[in-house]
Amino acid sequence: MSILNNKKIYVGNLPYSVDKDGLLEIFSKFGDIVDAVVITDKYTKRSKGFGFVEFADEAAAKKAVSEMNEQEVEGRKLVVNVARPPQER
């Protein structure tokens, strides 16, 4: 059983043009970012349209979720929430 990390957020419905730098640019205004990743297809290296951002503190992550969920980026409404732990396969 894994513990919920309230500093890590899921960002879905990302425009395919957004890469790690773009993700950092969008979310850096909320606080210090420890890590950011856009999930890509392992064969084509194209974005799968979602990623994760981990903040240094929980307050920054909560603010990012509340202010960025359903905000439009390049014509797409983002889905932003606290990331769930990975499921065992």
CNS distance restraints for C-alpha pairs under 8 A (distance, minus, plus):
assign (resid   2 and name CA) (resid  85 and name CA) 6.44 0.50 0.50
assign (resid   3 and name CA) (resid  85 and name CA) 7.12 0.50 0.50
assign (resid   4 and name CA) (resid  83 and name CA) 7.81 0.50 0.50
assign (resid   4 and name CA) (resid  84 and name CA) 6.50 0.50 0.50
assign (resid   4 and name CA) (resid  85 and name CA) 6.11 0.50 0.50
assign (resid   5 and name CA) (resid  82 and name CA) 7.88 0.50 0.50
assign (resid   5 and name CA) (resid  83 and name CA) 7.30 0.50 0.50
assign (resid   5 and name CA) (resid  84 and name CA) 7.78 0.50 0.50
assign (resid   5 and name CA) (resid  85 and name CA) 7.57 0.50 0.50
assign (resid   6 and name CA) (resid  58 and name CA) 5.78 0.50 0.50
assign (resid   6 and name CA) (resid  61 and name CA) 7.20 0.50 0.50
assign (resid   6 and name CA) (resid  62 and name CA) 7.96 0.50 0.50
assign (resid   6 and name CA) (resid  82 and name CA) 6.17 0.50 0.50
assign (resid   6 and name CA) (resid  83 and name CA) 7.53 0.50 0.50
assign (resid   7 and name CA) (resid  54 and name CA) 5.56 0.50 0.50
assign (resid   7 and name CA) (resid  55 and name CA) 5.21 0.50 0.50
assign (resid   7 and name CA) (resid  56 and name CA) 6.81 0.50 0.50
assign (resid   7 and name CA) (resid  57 and name CA) 5.87 0.50 0.50
assign (resid   7 and name CA) (resid  58 and name CA) 4.64 0.50 0.50
assign (resid   7 and name CA) (resid  59 and name CA) 7.95 0.50 0.50
assign (resid   7 and name CA) (resid  60 and name CA) 7.74 0.50 0.50
assign (resid   7 and name CA) (resid  61 and name CA) 5.35 0.50 0.50
assign (resid   7 and name CA) (resid  62 and name CA) 7.86 0.50 0.50
assign (resid   7 and name CA) (resid  82 and name CA) 7.57 0.50 0.50
assign (resid   8 and name CA) (resid  52 and name CA) 6.84 0.50 0.50
assign (resid   8 and name CA) (resid  53 and name CA) 5.68 0.50 0.50
assign (resid   8 and name CA) (resid  54 and name CA) 4.09 0.50 0.50
assign (resid   8 and name CA) (resid  55 and name CA) 6.24 0.50 0.50
assign (resid   8 and name CA) (resid  61 and name CA) 6.77 0.50 0.50
assign (resid   8 and name CA) (resid  82 and name CA) 6.11 0.50 0.50
assign (resid   8 and name CA) (resid  83 and name CA) 5.66 0.50 0.50
assign (resid   9 and name CA) (resid  52 and name CA) 5.59 0.50 0.50
assign (resid   9 and name CA) (resid  53 and name CA) 5.34 0.50 0.50
assign (resid   9 and name CA) (resid  54 and name CA) 6.23 0.50 0.50
assign (resid   9 and name CA) (resid  61 and name CA) 6.67 0.50 0.50
assign (resid   9 and name CA) (resid  65 and name CA) 7.34 0.50 0.50
assign (resid   9 and name CA) (resid  80 and name CA) 6.80 0.50 0.50
assign (resid   9 and name CA) (resid  81 and name CA) 5.55 0.50 0.50
assign (resid   9 and name CA) (resid  82 and name CA) 4.32 0.50 0.50
assign (resid   9 and name CA) (resid  83 and name CA) 4.59 0.50 0.50
assign (resid  10 and name CA) (resid  50 and name CA) 7.49 0.50 0.50
assign (resid  10 and name CA) (resid  51 and name CA) 6.07 0.50 0.50
assign (resid  10 and name CA) (resid  52 and name CA) 4.71 0.50 0.50
assign (resid  10 and name CA) (resid  53 and name CA) 6.72 0.50 0.50
assign (resid  10 and name CA) (resid  79 and name CA) 7.74 0.50 0.50
assign (resid  10 and name CA) (resid  80 and name CA) 5.61 0.50 0.50
assign (resid  10 and name CA) (resid  81 and name CA) 5.43 0.50 0.50
assign (resid  10 and name CA) (resid  82 and name CA) 5.90 0.50 0.50
assign (resid  10 and name CA) (resid  83 and name CA) 4.73 0.50 0.50
assign (resid  10 and name CA) (resid  84 and name CA) 7.99 0.50 0.50
assign (resid  11 and name CA) (resid  50 and name CA) 5.52 0.50 0.50
assign (resid  11 and name CA) (resid  51 and name CA) 5.22 0.50 0.50
assign (resid  11 and name CA) (resid  52 and name CA) 5.76 0.50 0.50
assign (resid  11 and name CA) (resid  53 and name CA) 7.52 0.50 0.50
assign (resid  11 and name CA) (resid  78 and name CA) 6.65 0.50 0.50
assign (resid  11 and name CA) (resid  79 and name CA) 5.69 0.50 0.50
assign (resid  11 and name CA) (resid  80 and name CA) 4.68 0.50 0.50
assign (resid  11 and name CA) (resid  81 and name CA) 6.95 0.50 0.50
assign (resid  12 and name CA) (resid  49 and name CA) 6.34 0.50 0.50
assign (resid  12 and name CA) (resid  50 and name CA) 4.33 0.50 0.50
assign (resid  12 and name CA) (resid  51 and name CA) 6.55 0.50 0.50
assign (resid  12 and name CA) (resid  78 and name CA) 5.74 0.50 0.50
assign (resid  12 and name CA) (resid  79 and name CA) 4.72 0.50 0.50
assign (resid  12 and name CA) (resid  80 and name CA) 6.31 0.50 0.50
assign (resid  13 and name CA) (resid  49 and name CA) 5.42 0.50 0.50
assign (resid  13 and name CA) (resid  50 and name CA) 5.96 0.50 0.50
assign (resid  13 and name CA) (resid  76 and name CA) 6.63 0.50 0.50
assign (resid  13 and name CA) (resid  77 and name CA) 6.63 0.50 0.50
assign (resid  13 and name CA) (resid  78 and name CA) 5.21 0.50 0.50
assign (resid  13 and name CA) (resid  79 and name CA) 6.08 0.50 0.50
assign (resid  14 and name CA) (resid  18 and name CA) 6.73 0.50 0.50
assign (resid  14 and name CA) (resid  49 and name CA) 4.61 0.50 0.50
assign (resid  14 and name CA) (resid  50 and name CA) 5.42 0.50 0.50
assign (resid  14 and name CA) (resid  51 and name CA) 7.82 0.50 0.50
assign (resid  14 and name CA) (resid  73 and name CA) 7.56 0.50 0.50
assign (resid  14 and name CA) (resid  76 and name CA) 6.93 0.50 0.50
assign (resid  14 and name CA) (resid  77 and name CA) 7.93 0.50 0.50
assign (resid  14 and name CA) (resid  78 and name CA) 6.18 0.50 0.50
assign (resid  15 and name CA) (resid  49 and name CA) 6.10 0.50 0.50
assign (resid  15 and name CA) (resid  73 and name CA) 7.13 0.50 0.50
assign (resid  15 and name CA) (resid  74 and name CA) 6.54 0.50 0.50
assign (resid  15 and name CA) (resid  76 and name CA) 6.49 0.50 0.50
assign (resid  16 and name CA) (resid  46 and name CA) 7.50 0.50 0.50
assign (resid  16 and name CA) (resid  47 and name CA) 5.47 0.50 0.50
assign (resid  16 and name CA) (resid  48 and name CA) 7.13 0.50 0.50
assign (resid  16 and name CA) (resid  49 and name CA) 5.52 0.50 0.50
assign (resid  17 and name CA) (resid  47 and name CA) 7.71 0.50 0.50
assign (resid  18 and name CA) (resid  22 and name CA) 5.16 0.50 0.50
assign (resid  18 and name CA) (resid  23 and name CA) 6.51 0.50 0.50
assign (resid  18 and name CA) (resid  38 and name CA) 7.95 0.50 0.50
assign (resid  18 and name CA) (resid  47 and name CA) 7.92 0.50 0.50
assign (resid  19 and name CA) (resid  23 and name CA) 6.20 0.50 0.50
assign (resid  19 and name CA) (resid  37 and name CA) 7.96 0.50 0.50
assign (resid  19 and name CA) (resid  38 and name CA) 6.05 0.50 0.50
assign (resid  19 and name CA) (resid  47 and name CA) 7.59 0.50 0.50
assign (resid  20 and name CA) (resid  24 and name CA) 6.21 0.50 0.50
assign (resid  20 and name CA) (resid  36 and name CA) 6.19 0.50 0.50
assign (resid  20 and name CA) (resid  37 and name CA) 5.55 0.50 0.50
assign (resid  20 and name CA) (resid  38 and name CA) 5.71 0.50 0.50
assign (resid  21 and name CA) (resid  25 and name CA) 6.13 0.50 0.50
assign (resid  22 and name CA) (resid  26 and name CA) 6.20 0.50 0.50
assign (resid  23 and name CA) (resid  27 and name CA) 6.26 0.50 0.50
assign (resid  23 and name CA) (resid  36 and name CA) 6.88 0.50 0.50
assign (resid  23 and name CA) (resid  37 and name CA) 7.76 0.50 0.50
assign (resid  23 and name CA) (resid  38 and name CA) 7.67 0.50 0.50
assign (resid  23 and name CA) (resid  53 and name CA) 7.76 0.50 0.50
assign (resid  24 and name CA) (resid  28 and name CA) 5.47 0.50 0.50
assign (resid  24 and name CA) (resid  33 and name CA) 7.60 0.50 0.50
assign (resid  24 and name CA) (resid  36 and name CA) 6.60 0.50 0.50
assign (resid  24 and name CA) (resid  53 and name CA) 7.98 0.50 0.50
assign (resid  25 and name CA) (resid  29 and name CA) 7.74 0.50 0.50
assign (resid  27 and name CA) (resid  31 and name CA) 7.71 0.50 0.50
assign (resid  27 and name CA) (resid  53 and name CA) 7.91 0.50 0.50
assign (resid  27 and name CA) (resid  64 and name CA) 6.91 0.50 0.50
assign (resid  28 and name CA) (resid  32 and name CA) 6.47 0.50 0.50
assign (resid  28 and name CA) (resid  33 and name CA) 6.52 0.50 0.50
assign (resid  30 and name CA) (resid  60 and name CA) 5.35 0.50 0.50
assign (resid  30 and name CA) (resid  61 and name CA) 7.42 0.50 0.50
assign (resid  30 and name CA) (resid  63 and name CA) 6.69 0.50 0.50
assign (resid  30 and name CA) (resid  64 and name CA) 5.90 0.50 0.50
assign (resid  31 and name CA) (resid  55 and name CA) 6.83 0.50 0.50
assign (resid  31 and name CA) (resid  56 and name CA) 7.42 0.50 0.50
assign (resid  31 and name CA) (resid  57 and name CA) 7.87 0.50 0.50
assign (resid  31 and name CA) (resid  60 and name CA) 5.34 0.50 0.50
assign (resid  31 and name CA) (resid  61 and name CA) 7.97 0.50 0.50
assign (resid  32 and name CA) (resid  55 and name CA) 5.81 0.50 0.50
assign (resid  32 and name CA) (resid  56 and name CA) 5.51 0.50 0.50
assign (resid  32 and name CA) (resid  57 and name CA) 7.73 0.50 0.50
assign (resid  32 and name CA) (resid  60 and name CA) 7.82 0.50 0.50
assign (resid  33 and name CA) (resid  53 and name CA) 7.08 0.50 0.50
assign (resid  33 and name CA) (resid  54 and name CA) 5.83 0.50 0.50
assign (resid  33 and name CA) (resid  55 and name CA) 4.32 0.50 0.50
assign (resid  33 and name CA) (resid  56 and name CA) 5.76 0.50 0.50
assign (resid  34 and name CA) (resid  53 and name CA) 7.79 0.50 0.50
assign (resid  34 and name CA) (resid  54 and name CA) 5.44 0.50 0.50
assign (resid  34 and name CA) (resid  55 and name CA) 5.31 0.50 0.50
assign (resid  34 and name CA) (resid  56 and name CA) 5.64 0.50 0.50
assign (resid  35 and name CA) (resid  53 and name CA) 5.86 0.50 0.50
assign (resid  35 and name CA) (resid  54 and name CA) 5.12 0.50 0.50
assign (resid  35 and name CA) (resid  55 and name CA) 7.15 0.50 0.50
assign (resid  36 and name CA) (resid  51 and name CA) 7.45 0.50 0.50
assign (resid  36 and name CA) (resid  52 and name CA) 5.68 0.50 0.50
assign (resid  36 and name CA) (resid  53 and name CA) 4.36 0.50 0.50
assign (resid  36 and name CA) (resid  54 and name CA) 6.24 0.50 0.50
assign (resid  37 and name CA) (resid  51 and name CA) 5.42 0.50 0.50
assign (resid  37 and name CA) (resid  52 and name CA) 5.40 0.50 0.50
assign (resid  37 and name CA) (resid  53 and name CA) 6.59 0.50 0.50
assign (resid  38 and name CA) (resid  47 and name CA) 6.60 0.50 0.50
assign (resid  38 and name CA) (resid  48 and name CA) 7.78 0.50 0.50
assign (resid  38 and name CA) (resid  49 and name CA) 7.59 0.50 0.50
assign (resid  38 and name CA) (resid  50 and name CA) 5.99 0.50 0.50
assign (resid  38 and name CA) (resid  51 and name CA) 4.10 0.50 0.50
assign (resid  38 and name CA) (resid  52 and name CA) 6.59 0.50 0.50
assign (resid  39 and name CA) (resid  47 and name CA) 5.90 0.50 0.50
assign (resid  39 and name CA) (resid  48 and name CA) 5.78 0.50 0.50
assign (resid  39 and name CA) (resid  49 and name CA) 7.25 0.50 0.50
assign (resid  39 and name CA) (resid  50 and name CA) 5.97 0.50 0.50
assign (resid  39 and name CA) (resid  51 and name CA) 5.31 0.50 0.50
assign (resid  40 and name CA) (resid  44 and name CA) 7.91 0.50 0.50
assign (resid  40 and name CA) (resid  45 and name CA) 5.29 0.50 0.50
assign (resid  40 and name CA) (resid  46 and name CA) 5.22 0.50 0.50
assign (resid  40 and name CA) (resid  47 and name CA) 4.22 0.50 0.50
assign (resid  40 and name CA) (resid  48 and name CA) 5.19 0.50 0.50
assign (resid  41 and name CA) (resid  45 and name CA) 4.92 0.50 0.50
assign (resid  41 and name CA) (resid  46 and name CA) 5.50 0.50 0.50
assign (resid  41 and name CA) (resid  47 and name CA) 6.36 0.50 0.50
assign (resid  41 and name CA) (resid  48 and name CA) 6.24 0.50 0.50
assign (resid  52 and name CA) (resid  83 and name CA) 7.55 0.50 0.50
assign (resid  54 and name CA) (resid  61 and name CA) 7.53 0.50 0.50
assign (resid  55 and name CA) (resid  60 and name CA) 6.52 0.50 0.50
assign (resid  55 and name CA) (resid  61 and name CA) 5.88 0.50 0.50
assign (resid  56 and name CA) (resid  60 and name CA) 7.68 0.50 0.50
assign (resid  57 and name CA) (resid  61 and name CA) 6.79 0.50 0.50
assign (resid  58 and name CA) (resid  62 and name CA) 6.22 0.50 0.50
assign (resid  59 and name CA) (resid  63 and name CA) 6.17 0.50 0.50
assign (resid  60 and name CA) (resid  64 and name CA) 6.15 0.50 0.50
assign (resid  61 and name CA) (resid  65 and name CA) 6.23 0.50 0.50
assign (resid  61 and name CA) (resid  82 and name CA) 7.80 0.50 0.50
assign (resid  62 and name CA) (resid  66 and name CA) 6.19 0.50 0.50
assign (resid  62 and name CA) (resid  82 and name CA) 7.90 0.50 0.50
assign (resid  63 and name CA) (resid  67 and name CA) 6.01 0.50 0.50
assign (resid  64 and name CA) (resid  68 and name CA) 5.61 0.50 0.50
assign (resid  64 and name CA) (resid  69 and name CA) 7.89 0.50 0.50
assign (resid  65 and name CA) (resid  69 and name CA) 5.64 0.50 0.50
assign (resid  65 and name CA) (resid  80 and name CA) 5.43 0.50 0.50
assign (resid  65 and name CA) (resid  81 and name CA) 5.43 0.50 0.50
assign (resid  65 and name CA) (resid  82 and name CA) 7.22 0.50 0.50
assign (resid  67 and name CA) (resid  71 and name CA) 7.66 0.50 0.50
assign (resid  68 and name CA) (resid  78 and name CA) 7.09 0.50 0.50
assign (resid  68 and name CA) (resid  79 and name CA) 7.98 0.50 0.50
assign (resid  68 and name CA) (resid  80 and name CA) 6.46 0.50 0.50
assign (resid  69 and name CA) (resid  77 and name CA) 7.77 0.50 0.50
assign (resid  69 and name CA) (resid  78 and name CA) 5.74 0.50 0.50
assign (resid  69 and name CA) (resid  79 and name CA) 5.22 0.50 0.50
assign (resid  69 and name CA) (resid  80 and name CA) 4.57 0.50 0.50
assign (resid  69 and name CA) (resid  81 and name CA) 7.14 0.50 0.50
assign (resid  70 and name CA) (resid  77 and name CA) 4.84 0.50 0.50
assign (resid  70 and name CA) (resid  78 and name CA) 4.88 0.50 0.50
assign (resid  70 and name CA) (resid  79 and name CA) 5.74 0.50 0.50
assign (resid  70 and name CA) (resid  80 and name CA) 7.34 0.50 0.50
assign (resid  71 and name CA) (resid  76 and name CA) 7.96 0.50 0.50
assign (resid  71 and name CA) (resid  77 and name CA) 5.30 0.50 0.50
assign (resid  71 and name CA) (resid  78 and name CA) 5.61 0.50 0.50
assign (resid  72 and name CA) (resid  76 and name CA) 5.12 0.50 0.50
assign (resid  72 and name CA) (resid  77 and name CA) 4.34 0.50 0.50
assign (resid  72 and name CA) (resid  78 and name CA) 6.17 0.50 0.50
assign (resid  73 and name CA) (resid  77 and name CA) 6.44 0.50 0.50
assign (resid  73 and name CA) (resid  78 and name CA) 6.99 0.50 0.50
